[in-house]
Amino acid sequence: MAIGSEIKTYFGGAWHDGDVPIMRAADHGSWLGTTVFDGARFVDGVAPDLMAHCERAVASAKALALQPEQTPQEIFDAAWEGR
């Protein structure tokens, strides 16, 4: 659960305002439980170790035999765009 009132969701290559539902019943993650997560912080205009978080998310996906659709750099760029 997100904390705060200003929620942004990245889905389908774009940022959306609010808590947008992004997982359908037939998505791989919901019916097989294959999901990855690595939370990053953004405080006072700084995102410490953001690239390391992005690299871990891609590495976790590969460890689960998933095919990541984005590189760590692409994830970093999207996360930084949404700050």
VOPAGU-2260 file (C-alpha; in pm, 1 decimal, decimal comma):
REM VOPAGU-2260
SITE   aa  ch    i         X         Y         Z
SITE  MET   A    0       0,0       0,0       0,0
SITE  ALA   A    1     136,1     336,6     -98,2
SITE  ILE   A    2     168,9     600,2     169,4
SITE  GLY   A    3      70,8     955,5      87,2
SITE  SER   A    4    -187,2    1130,3    -122,6
SITE  GLU   A    5      13,1    1196,0    -438,8
SITE  ILE   A    6      28,6     856,0    -607,0
SITE  LYS   A    7     180,6     806,7    -952,2
SITE  THR   A    8     167,5     478,8   -1143,8
SITE  TYR   A    9     391,0     387,2   -1437,6
SITE  PHE   A   10     210,4     151,8   -1675,7
SITE  GLY   A   11     206,3     100,2   -2049,8
SITE  GLY   A   12     500,6     333,7   -2106,6
SITE  ALA   A   13     343,9     637,0   -1938,7
SITE  TRP   A   14     290,5     791,9   -1595,3
SITE  HIS   A   15     -64,5     810,4   -1459,8
SITE  ASP   A   16    -199,2    1004,6   -1164,3
SITE  GLY   A   17    -355,1     792,8    -892,0
SITE  ASP   A   18    -356,2     428,4    -790,4
SITE  VAL   A   19    -415,2     270,0   -1133,6
SITE  PRO   A   20    -497,0    -104,1   -1138,8
SITE  ILE   A   21    -231,8    -266,9   -1359,4
SITE  MET   A   22    -267,0    -643,8   -1311,8
SITE  ARG   A   23    -539,9    -854,1   -1470,8
SITE  ALA   A   24    -640,7   -1203,5   -1362,0
SITE  ALA   A   25    -464,1   -1361,5   -1661,7
SITE  ASP   A   26    -134,3   -1176,7   -1607,2
SITE  HIS   A   27     161,1   -1403,5   -1537,7
SITE  GLY   A   28     224,8   -1242,2   -1200,0
SITE  SER   A   29    -124,5   -1295,1   -1066,8
SITE  TRP   A   30    -176,1   -1655,2   -1169,8
SITE  LEU   A   31     180,2   -1782,6   -1116,7
SITE  GLY   A   32     305,4   -1533,4    -859,1
SITE  THR   A   33     609,2   -1436,8   -1066,3
SITE  THR   A   34     664,3   -1075,0    -975,2
SITE  VAL   A   35     966,6    -871,1    -876,8
SITE  PHE   A   36     984,2    -569,3    -651,0
SITE  ASP   A   37    1259,4    -341,5    -534,0
SITE  GLY   A   38    1156,6     -19,1    -363,7
SITE  ALA   A   39    1356,6     299,9    -403,9
SITE  ARG   A   40    1342,9     625,0    -211,7
SITE  PHE   A   41    1313,1     983,1    -333,8
SITE  VAL   A   42    1369,6    1245,5     -66,2
SITE  ASP   A   43    1447,3    1614,4    -108,2
SITE  GLY   A   44    1522,1    1574,9    -479,4
SITE  VAL   A   45    1761,6    1283,6    -428,1
SITE  ALA   A   46    1710,6     915,6    -517,7
SITE  PRO   A   47    1996,9     732,2    -343,6
SITE  ASP   A   48    2112,0     417,5    -523,1
SITE  LEU   A   49    1832,1     435,1    -781,1
SITE  MET   A   50    2039,3     258,1   -1047,5
SITE  ALA   A   51    2122,3     -23,7    -804,2
SITE  HIS   A   52    1749,0     -71,0    -739,3
SITE  CYS   A   53    1680,8     -88,4   -1113,8
SITE  GLU   A   54    1961,8    -338,3   -1167,0
SITE  ARG   A   55    1830,2    -561,5    -886,1
SITE  ALA   A   56    1478,0    -557,5   -1031,3
SITE  VAL   A   57    1605,1    -676,4   -1371,4
SITE  ALA   A   58    1834,3    -935,9   -1211,0
SITE  SER   A   59    1542,0   -1067,9   -1003,4
SITE  ALA   A   60    1325,5   -1098,8   -1313,4
SITE  LYS   A   61    1597,0   -1295,0   -1492,6
SITE  ALA   A   62    1641,6   -1520,6   -1187,6
SITE  LEU   A   63    1270,5   -1607,3   -1216,4
SITE  ALA   A   64    1323,8   -1691,9   -1586,7
SITE  LEU   A   65    1124,3   -1385,9   -1692,1
SITE  GLN   A   66    1217,7   -1175,1   -1994,2
SITE  PRO   A   67    1254,4    -814,6   -1871,2
SITE  GLU   A   68    1106,1    -573,6   -2123,1
SITE  GLN   A   69    1325,6    -284,1   -2008,1
SITE  THR   A   70    1691,1    -241,6   -1923,1
SITE  PRO   A   71    1801,3    -103,3   -1586,8
SITE  GLN   A   72    1877,9     227,7   -1761,7
SITE  GLU   A   73    1528,3     245,4   -1913,8
SITE  ILE   A   74    1372,4     177,2   -1573,2
SITE  PHE   A   75    1599,2     441,0   -1417,1
SITE  ASP   A   76    1499,3     697,0   -1680,3
SITE  ALA   A   77    1127,0     627,3   -1631,6
SITE  ALA   A   78    1157,3     644,9   -1252,8
SITE  TRP   A   79    1350,8     970,4   -1270,0
SITE  GLU   A   80    1092,5    1115,1   -1511,7
SITE  GLY   A   81     813,9    1038,8   -1263,1
SITE  ARG   A   82     978,4    1201,3    -962,3
